Amino acid sequence: MGEITILPGRLVHRTRPINLFEEGETLFQHELVKELPPSSVWDLQNWRISGLDLVAGRKEERAFRIRAEQQQGNHLPAELPQAGRTNQLENAVRLTDWKSGNFFHWITEVVPKILIVKSKFHSFHILLPKRLWRVGFVRETFELLGLEPYLLGSGQTILVEHLIWIPDLSPTGNPRPEHLQDVRSFFRDELRPHIPDLPATERIWVSRRKARRRHILNEPLLEDWLRANDFEVICLEDFTMLQALGKLQSARVLAGPHGAGLTNMVFLEPESSIWEIRREGDRANNCFFSMASGLGLPYAFSEARGLFTHRNSPMWLSRERLVATSAFL
């Protein structure tokens, strides 16, 4: 009972962007070698858990961990059922938090946990907040895995005799390469018989024109160049995950602005390339660089000018920078 280490800490050495020169070193230097802490699960007994716990923010997550540490040290008495008020489960797993409704966090953080549950805790119910069940890619994941979650509303509480809590397996934005490869293997290999046969395109540009944040304002002015250079411009929110997998399985280049659409690189063949359009001077948002390196995908970037001071504001990408980066792909 208590905290159980399932993976040791390790150093991750990341592959440099293929178009990184001296002037861009400060964007990536701090990400080229990353120390990842050990990954743990918590084995908890007679634990009362609510729907709100499943979407916990950072503050609530710390409080949850303190409770777990107190039980591990025998400082927390076992929870008892409240007659007529609390449902009970024998075995369950908690693996979501406040970030889980975002596609990047779902694919890189939650799906690896579900695969662990499927292999090691297959008799356990996966607890899921009802609000997440309304998200298409969440429902589709469970359907593809042949699993049915136990749904909890925000106001619901249950008592679990044996709860496995899987917190973040790595710091946010720094997925473990082995977990990314497990996810890719599941989608590309295990689901191969179910992948729809969609028209193949070797170069895909993922547009964010339907998004409110980080879209490229002058993208319509660049589409003639993109199409002339064999890019198909698509909005991946128009696709289910299985359709996206079918669309991308033959792609050799996946390009587009920083955003959830680039998460679909997990569907690509090894050695396909990633081209990310980043806000000029952004040293913080390196999650897609980290993801590409973890999957063994060559990564290139272009910087676009942010139109306002907010980091999620629309961007303006010059044609000159577009053409210069394309030479590396």
RAMOWO-V95028 format. One record per residue. N is the residue number from 0. RES is the residue in three letters. PHI is phi in degrees with one decimal (none if undefined). NEAR is the number of other ideal C-beta (glycine too) atoms within 8 Angstrom. D_CENTER is the distance of its C-alpha to the mean C-alpha in whole Angstrom. Layout:
n:N res:RES phi:PHI near:NEAR d_center:D_CENTER
n:N res:RES phi:PHI near:NEAR d_center:D_CENTER
This chain:
n:0 res:MET phi:none near:6 d_center:29
n:1 res:GLY phi:111.8 near:8 d_center:27
n:2 res:GLU phi:-82.8 near:10 d_center:24
n:3 res:ILE phi:-127.0 near:8 d_center:23
n:4 res:THR phi:-76.2 near:8 d_center:22
n:5 res:ILE phi:-106.8 near:7 d_center:20
n:6 res:LEU phi:-142.9 near:9 d_center:19
n:7 res:PRO phi:-72.3 near:5 d_center:21
n:8 res:GLY phi:-65.0 near:6 d_center:20
n:9 res:ARG phi:-158.1 near:7 d_center:20
n:10 res:LEU phi:-92.1 near:7 d_center:20
n:11 res:VAL phi:-109.8 near:13 d_center:18
n:12 res:HIS phi:-102.8 near:5 d_center:20
n:13 res:ARG phi:-98.5 near:12 d_center:18
n:14 res:THR phi:-76.9 near:6 d_center:20
n:15 res:ARG phi:-63.4 near:7 d_center:21
n:16 res:PRO phi:-55.2 near:10 d_center:21
n:17 res:ILE phi:-71.4 near:9 d_center:23
n:18 res:ASN phi:-118.4 near:9 d_center:25
n:19 res:LEU phi:-88.9 near:9 d_center:25
n:20 res:PHE phi:-118.6 near:6 d_center:28
n:21 res:GLU phi:-55.1 near:4 d_center:30
n:22 res:GLU phi:-68.1 near:4 d_center:29
n:23 res:GLY phi:-103.5 near:11 d_center:26
n:24 res:GLU phi:-56.2 near:9 d_center:26
n:25 res:THR phi:-65.6 near:6 d_center:25
n:26 res:LEU phi:-71.9 near:12 d_center:21
n:27 res:PHE phi:-125.0 near:13 d_center:20
n:28 res:GLN phi:-54.8 near:7 d_center:23
n:29 res:HIS phi:-76.0 near:5 d_center:21
n:30 res:GLU phi:-109.9 near:9 d_center:18
n:31 res:LEU phi:-71.7 near:9 d_center:20
n:32 res:VAL phi:-127.2 near:7 d_center:20
n:33 res:LYS phi:-129.6 near:10 d_center:18
n:34 res:GLU phi:-93.6 near:8 d_center:19
n:35 res:LEU phi:-100.0 near:11 d_center:17
n:36 res:PRO phi:-72.9 near:7 d_center:18
n:37 res:PRO phi:-58.7 near:7 d_center:19
n:38 res:SER phi:-99.7 near:9 d_center:17
n:39 res:SER phi:-131.2 near:9 d_center:18
n:40 res:VAL phi:-123.0 near:10 d_center:19
n:41 res:TRP phi:-113.2 near:13 d_center:22
n:42 res:ASP phi:-105.1 near:11 d_center:24
n:43 res:LEU phi:-119.2 near:13 d_center:26
n:44 res:GLN phi:-114.5 near:10 d_center:29
n:45 res:ASN phi:46.8 near:9 d_center:31
n:46 res:TRP phi:-115.9 near:10 d_center:28
n:47 res:ARG phi:-87.5 near:9 d_center:28
n:48 res:ILE phi:-135.2 near:13 d_center:24
n:49 res:SER phi:-112.2 near:11 d_center:24
n:50 res:GLY phi:-60.6 near:13 d_center:22
n:51 res:LEU phi:-69.1 near:8 d_center:21
n:52 res:ASP phi:-60.4 near:10 d_center:20
n:53 res:LEU phi:-77.5 near:15 d_center:17
n:54 res:VAL phi:-124.5 near:14 d_center:16
n:55 res:ALA phi:-62.6 near:10 d_center:17
n:56 res:GLY phi:-84.1 near:8 d_center:17
n:57 res:ARG phi:-61.5 near:6 d_center:17
n:58 res:LYS phi:-63.6 near:6 d_center:21
n:59 res:GLU phi:-66.1 near:10 d_center:21
n:60 res:GLU phi:-65.2 near:11 d_center:19
n:61 res:ARG phi:-63.3 near:8 d_center:21
n:62 res:ALA phi:-64.2 near:8 d_center:24
n:63 res:PHE phi:-62.4 near:11 d_center:22
n:64 res:ARG phi:-65.2 near:9 d_center:22
n:65 res:ILE phi:-60.8 near:8 d_center:26
n:66 res:ARG phi:-60.2 near:9 d_center:27
n:67 res:ALA phi:-63.8 near:13 d_center:26
n:68 res:GLU phi:-65.0 near:9 d_center:27
n:69 res:GLN phi:-66.1 near:9 d_center:30
n:70 res:GLN phi:-67.0 near:14 d_center:30
n:71 res:GLN phi:-60.4 near:9 d_center:30
n:72 res:GLY phi:-89.0 near:6 d_center:33
n:73 res:ASN phi:61.7 near:5 d_center:35
n:74 res:HIS phi:-98.2 near:5 d_center:35
n:75 res:LEU phi:-121.6 near:7 d_center:34
n:76 res:PRO phi:-68.5 near:3 d_center:36
n:77 res:ALA phi:-63.2 near:6 d_center:34
n:78 res:GLU phi:-72.0 near:8 d_center:33
n:79 res:LEU phi:-117.8 near:6 d_center:36
n:80 res:PRO phi:-65.1 near:7 d_center:36
n:81 res:GLN phi:-94.4 near:6 d_center:37
n:82 res:ALA phi:-51.9 near:4 d_center:40
n:83 res:GLY phi:77.1 near:3 d_center:39
n:84 res:ARG phi:-121.5 near:4 d_center:36
n:85 res:THR phi:-118.9 near:9 d_center:33
n:86 res:ASN phi:-71.7 near:6 d_center:31
n:87 res:GLN phi:-128.0 near:9 d_center:31
n:88 res:LEU phi:-127.8 near:11 d_center:29
n:89 res:GLU phi:-77.3 near:6 d_center:29
n:90 res:ASN phi:-133.9 near:12 d_center:26
n:91 res:ALA phi:-153.4 near:15 d_center:23
n:92 res:VAL phi:-126.9 near:15 d_center:19
n:93 res:ARG phi:-107.8 near:12 d_center:17
n:94 res:LEU phi:-141.6 near:11 d_center:13
n:95 res:THR phi:-110.0 near:11 d_center:12
n:96 res:ASP phi:-152.0 near:11 d_center:13
n:97 res:TRP phi:-66.4 near:7 d_center:13
n:98 res:LYS phi:-89.0 near:8 d_center:9
n:99 res:SER phi:-67.7 near:12 d_center:8
n:100 res:GLY phi:-81.4 near:9 d_center:10
n:101 res:ASN phi:-91.4 near:8 d_center:7
n:102 res:PHE phi:-60.5 near:8 d_center:6
n:103 res:PHE phi:-60.3 near:9 d_center:3
n:104 res:HIS phi:-67.9 near:12 d_center:3
n:105 res:TRP phi:-63.6 near:14 d_center:4
n:106 res:ILE phi:-71.1 near:11 d_center:4
n:107 res:THR phi:-90.1 near:14 d_center:3
n:108 res:GLU phi:-116.4 near:14 d_center:5
n:109 res:VAL phi:-85.6 near:11 d_center:7
n:110 res:VAL phi:-59.3 near:12 d_center:8
n:111 res:PRO phi:-57.7 near:15 d_center:9
n:112 res:LYS phi:-67.0 near:12 d_center:11
n:113 res:ILE phi:-62.6 near:13 d_center:13
n:114 res:LEU phi:-65.7 near:11 d_center:14
n:115 res:ILE phi:-64.9 near:11 d_center:16
n:116 res:VAL phi:-60.5 near:15 d_center:17
n:117 res:LYS phi:-62.0 near:9 d_center:18
n:118 res:SER phi:-91.6 near:6 d_center:20
n:119 res:LYS phi:-112.1 near:6 d_center:21
n:120 res:PHE phi:-130.3 near:9 d_center:22
n:121 res:HIS phi:-66.0 near:7 d_center:22
n:122 res:SER phi:-91.7 near:4 d_center:25
n:123 res:PHE phi:-94.4 near:11 d_center:23
n:124 res:HIS phi:-74.6 near:9 d_center:22
n:125 res:ILE phi:-91.4 near:12 d_center:18
n:126 res:LEU phi:-78.9 near:13 d_center:19
n:127 res:LEU phi:-139.4 near:13 d_center:17
n:128 res:PRO phi:-66.9 near:13 d_center:18
n:129 res:LYS phi:-57.9 near:11 d_center:20
n:130 res:ARG phi:-62.7 near:8 d_center:18
n:131 res:LEU phi:-73.2 near:13 d_center:15
n:132 res:TRP phi:-65.2 near:11 d_center:17
n:133 res:ARG phi:-79.6 near:5 d_center:18
n:134 res:VAL phi:-86.9 near:8 d_center:14
n:135 res:GLY phi:-56.7 near:6 d_center:15
n:136 res:PHE phi:-70.0 near:10 d_center:12
n:137 res:VAL phi:-70.6 near:12 d_center:12
n:138 res:ARG phi:-59.3 near:9 d_center:15
n:139 res:GLU phi:-63.8 near:11 d_center:15
n:140 res:THR phi:-58.6 near:12 d_center:13
n:141 res:PHE phi:-65.3 near:10 d_center:16
n:142 res:GLU phi:-64.0 near:7 d_center:18
n:143 res:LEU phi:-67.1 near:10 d_center:17
n:144 res:LEU phi:-85.9 near:8 d_center:17
n:145 res:GLY phi:69.7 near:4 d_center:20
n:146 res:LEU phi:-117.8 near:8 d_center:19
n:147 res:GLU phi:-124.8 near:4 d_center:21
n:148 res:PRO phi:-76.5 near:10 d_center:19
n:149 res:TYR phi:-96.7 near:10 d_center:22
n:150 res:LEU phi:-87.6 near:8 d_center:21
n:151 res:LEU phi:-125.0 near:13 d_center:22
n:152 res:GLY phi:-77.5 near:8 d_center:23
n:153 res:SER phi:-58.3 near:10 d_center:23
n:154 res:GLY phi:-93.4 near:5 d_center:27
n:155 res:GLN phi:-94.4 near:9 d_center:27
n:156 res:THR phi:-134.7 near:8 d_center:27
n:157 res:ILE phi:-131.9 near:12 d_center:28
n:158 res:LEU phi:-106.4 near:14 d_center:29
n:159 res:VAL phi:-109.7 near:15 d_center:28
n:160 res:GLU phi:-65.3 near:10 d_center:30
n:161 res:HIS phi:-136.1 near:11 d_center:27
n:162 res:LEU phi:-109.3 near:14 d_center:24
n:163 res:ILE phi:-101.0 near:15 d_center:21
n:164 res:TRP phi:-107.5 near:12 d_center:19
n:165 res:ILE phi:-111.1 near:12 d_center:15
n:166 res:PRO phi:-73.4 near:10 d_center:14
n:167 res:ASP phi:-55.1 near:7 d_center:11
n:168 res:LEU phi:-79.8 near:12 d_center:12
n:169 res:SER phi:-160.1 near:10 d_center:11
n:170 res:PRO phi:-58.6 near:7 d_center:12
n:171 res:THR phi:-53.4 near:8 d_center:9
n:172 res:GLY phi:85.0 near:8 d_center:8
n:173 res:ASN phi:-130.6 near:11 d_center:10
n:174 res:PRO phi:-62.6 near:14 d_center:8
n:175 res:ARG phi:-67.8 near:14 d_center:11
n:176 res:PRO phi:-54.7 near:10 d_center:12
n:177 res:GLU phi:-65.6 near:7 d_center:14
n:178 res:HIS phi:-72.1 near:12 d_center:11
n:179 res:LEU phi:-60.8 near:15 d_center:9
n:180 res:GLN phi:-69.2 near:10 d_center:13
n:181 res:ASP phi:-63.2 near:10 d_center:13
n:182 res:VAL phi:-65.7 near:14 d_center:10
n:183 res:ARG phi:-60.2 near:11 d_center:12
n:184 res:SER phi:-61.6 near:9 d_center:15
n:185 res:PHE phi:-62.3 near:11 d_center:15
n:186 res:PHE phi:-68.6 near:12 d_center:14
n:187 res:ARG phi:-82.6 near:11 d_center:17
n:188 res:ASP phi:-97.8 near:7 d_center:19
n:189 res:GLU phi:-67.8 near:6 d_center:19
n:190 res:LEU phi:-94.9 near:12 d_center:19
n:191 res:ARG phi:-50.3 near:7 d_center:21
n:192 res:PRO phi:-64.7 near:4 d_center:24
n:193 res:HIS phi:-103.2 near:7 d_center:22
n:194 res:ILE phi:-74.2 near:10 d_center:21
n:195 res:PRO phi:-68.4 near:7 d_center:23
n:196 res:ASP phi:-90.4 near:4 d_center:25
n:197 res:LEU phi:-104.9 near:7 d_center:24
n:198 res:PRO phi:-53.3 near:3 d_center:26
n:199 res:ALA phi:-80.6 near:7 d_center:25
n:200 res:THR phi:-136.7 near:10 d_center:24
n:201 res:GLU phi:-81.6 near:8 d_center:24
n:202 res:ARG phi:-126.0 near:12 d_center:23
n:203 res:ILE phi:-119.6 near:13 d_center:20
n:204 res:TRP phi:-108.4 near:11 d_center:20
n:205 res:VAL phi:-90.4 near:15 d_center:17
n:206 res:SER phi:-82.3 near:13 d_center:19
n:207 res:ARG phi:-112.9 near:14 d_center:18
n:208 res:ARG phi:-65.1 near:7 d_center:21
n:209 res:LYS phi:-91.3 near:6 d_center:20
n:210 res:ALA phi:-91.5 near:8 d_center:18
n:211 res:ARG phi:-85.7 near:3 d_center:20
n:212 res:ARG phi:-124.2 near:9 d_center:18
n:213 res:ARG phi:56.1 near:12 d_center:18
n:214 res:HIS phi:-83.3 near:13 d_center:20
n:215 res:ILE phi:-92.7 near:14 d_center:22
n:216 res:LEU phi:-62.4 near:8 d_center:26
n:217 res:ASN phi:-96.6 near:8 d_center:28
n:218 res:GLU phi:-56.1 near:11 d_center:26
n:219 res:PRO phi:-57.3 near:5 d_center:28
n:220 res:LEU phi:-77.5 near:7 d_center:31
n:221 res:LEU phi:-100.7 near:12 d_center:29
n:222 res:GLU phi:-65.1 near:9 d_center:28
n:223 res:ASP phi:-63.8 near:7 d_center:32
n:224 res:TRP phi:-65.9 near:10 d_center:31
n:225 res:LEU phi:-59.6 near:10 d_center:27
n:226 res:ARG phi:-69.3 near:10 d_center:29
n:227 res:ALA phi:-66.2 near:6 d_center:32
n:228 res:ASN phi:-105.7 near:8 d_center:30
n:229 res:ASP phi:69.7 near:8 d_center:28
n:230 res:PHE phi:-90.1 near:11 d_center:25
n:231 res:GLU phi:-94.1 near:9 d_center:24
n:232 res:VAL phi:-93.7 near:8 d_center:23
n:233 res:ILE phi:-136.1 near:11 d_center:20
n:234 res:CYS phi:-110.3 near:10 d_center:18
n:235 res:LEU phi:-73.2 near:9 d_center:15
n:236 res:GLU phi:-68.6 near:6 d_center:15
n:237 res:ASP phi:-82.5 near:5 d_center:19
n:238 res:PHE phi:-113.7 near:9 d_center:17
n:239 res:THR phi:-73.1 near:8 d_center:16
n:240 res:MET phi:-61.9 near:11 d_center:13
n:241 res:LEU phi:-67.0 near:12 d_center:16
n:242 res:GLN phi:-67.5 near:10 d_center:18
n:243 res:ALA phi:-62.1 near:12 d_center:15
n:244 res:LEU phi:-61.2 near:13 d_center:16
n:245 res:GLY phi:-64.4 near:11 d_center:19
n:246 res:LYS phi:-71.1 near:12 d_center:19
n:247 res:LEU phi:-97.4 near:12 d_center:17
n:248 res:GLN phi:-62.9 near:12 d_center:19
n:249 res:SER phi:-109.0 near:8 d_center:22
n:250 res:ALA phi:-70.9 near:15 d_center:20
n:251 res:ARG phi:-104.6 near:8 d_center:21
n:252 res:VAL phi:-138.0 near:13 d_center:20
n:253 res:LEU phi:-118.0 near:15 d_center:17
n:254 res:ALA phi:-131.3 near:13 d_center:17
n:255 res:GLY phi:154.0 near:13 d_center:17
n:256 res:PRO phi:-70.8 near:13 d_center:16
n:257 res:HIS phi:-51.7 near:11 d_center:13
n:258 res:GLY phi:166.9 near:11 d_center:11
n:259 res:ALA phi:-57.3 near:7 d_center:8
n:260 res:GLY phi:-58.6 near:12 d_center:11
n:261 res:LEU phi:-70.2 near:14 d_center:10
n:262 res:THR phi:-58.8 near:12 d_center:7
n:263 res:ASN phi:-65.9 near:12 d_center:10
n:264 res:MET phi:-59.3 near:14 d_center:11
n:265 res:VAL phi:-64.5 near:12 d_center:10
n:266 res:PHE phi:-90.0 near:11 d_center:13
n:267 res:LEU phi:-80.0 near:13 d_center:15
n:268 res:GLU phi:-66.0 near:9 d_center:18
n:269 res:PRO phi:-54.7 near:7 d_center:18
n:270 res:GLU phi:79.7 near:7 d_center:20
n:271 res:SER phi:-67.1 near:12 d_center:19
n:272 res:SER phi:-110.8 near:13 d_center:19
n:273 res:ILE phi:-113.7 near:15 d_center:16
n:274 res:TRP phi:-128.1 near:15 d_center:18
n:275 res:GLU phi:-104.3 near:15 d_center:16
n:276 res:ILE phi:-94.9 near:14 d_center:18
n:277 res:ARG phi:-113.7 near:13 d_center:18
n:278 res:ARG phi:-65.9 near:12 d_center:20
n:279 res:GLU phi:-55.7 near:8 d_center:23
n:280 res:GLY phi:78.9 near:6 d_center:23
n:281 res:ASP phi:-76.5 near:11 d_center:20
n:282 res:ARG phi:-98.1 near:7 d_center:19
n:283 res:ALA phi:-91.6 near:5 d_center:17
n:284 res:ASN phi:-90.4 near:10 d_center:14
n:285 res:ASN phi:-108.6 near:11 d_center:13
n:286 res:CYS phi:-64.2 near:11 d_center:9
n:287 res:PHE phi:-79.0 near:14 d_center:10
n:288 res:PHE phi:-62.5 near:14 d_center:13
n:289 res:SER phi:-63.0 near:14 d_center:11
n:290 res:MET phi:-65.6 near:15 d_center:9
n:291 res:ALA phi:-61.5 near:12 d_center:12
n:292 res:SER phi:-63.3 near:13 d_center:14
n:293 res:GLY phi:-62.8 near:13 d_center:13
n:294 res:LEU phi:-93.2 near:14 d_center:13
n:295 res:GLY phi:73.2 near:7 d_center:17
n:296 res:LEU phi:-103.5 near:13 d_center:16
n:297 res:PRO phi:-55.7 near:9 d_center:19
n:298 res:TYR phi:-124.7 near:15 d_center:18
n:299 res:ALA phi:-126.2 near:14 d_center:20
n:300 res:PHE phi:-142.9 near:14 d_center:20
n:301 res:SER phi:-126.5 near:13 d_center:22
n:302 res:GLU phi:-97.9 near:11 d_center:23
n:303 res:ALA phi:-119.2 near:15 d_center:24
n:304 res:ARG phi:-80.5 near:9 d_center:26
n:305 res:GLY phi:-71.2 near:12 d_center:24
n:306 res:LEU phi:-82.7 near:8 d_center:27
n:307 res:PHE phi:-136.2 near:6 d_center:27
n:308 res:THR phi:-73.2 near:4 d_center:26
n:309 res:HIS phi:-65.9 near:6 d_center:23
n:310 res:ARG phi:-64.2 near:8 d_center:20
n:311 res:ASN phi:-100.8 near:5 d_center:18
n:312 res:SER phi:-72.3 near:11 d_center:22
n:313 res:PRO phi:-57.9 near:11 d_center:22
n:314 res:MET phi:-123.3 near:15 d_center:23
n:315 res:TRP phi:-123.1 near:10 d_center:26
n:316 res:LEU phi:-105.2 near:14 d_center:26
n:317 res:SER phi:-75.8 near:8 d_center:29
n:318 res:ARG phi:-63.1 near:9 d_center:30
n:319 res:GLU phi:-62.7 near:6 d_center:31
n:320 res:ARG phi:-70.5 near:11 d_center:28
n:321 res:LEU phi:-59.4 near:12 d_center:27
n:322 res:VAL phi:-67.1 near:9 d_center:30
n:323 res:ALA phi:-62.8 near:8 d_center:29
n:324 res:THR phi:-71.1 near:13 d_center:26
n:325 res:SER phi:-59.9 near:9 d_center:26
n:326 res:ALA phi:-65.6 near:6 d_center:29
n:327 res:PHE phi:-91.5 near:7 d_center:27
n:328 res:LEU phi:-110.3 near:9 d_center:25
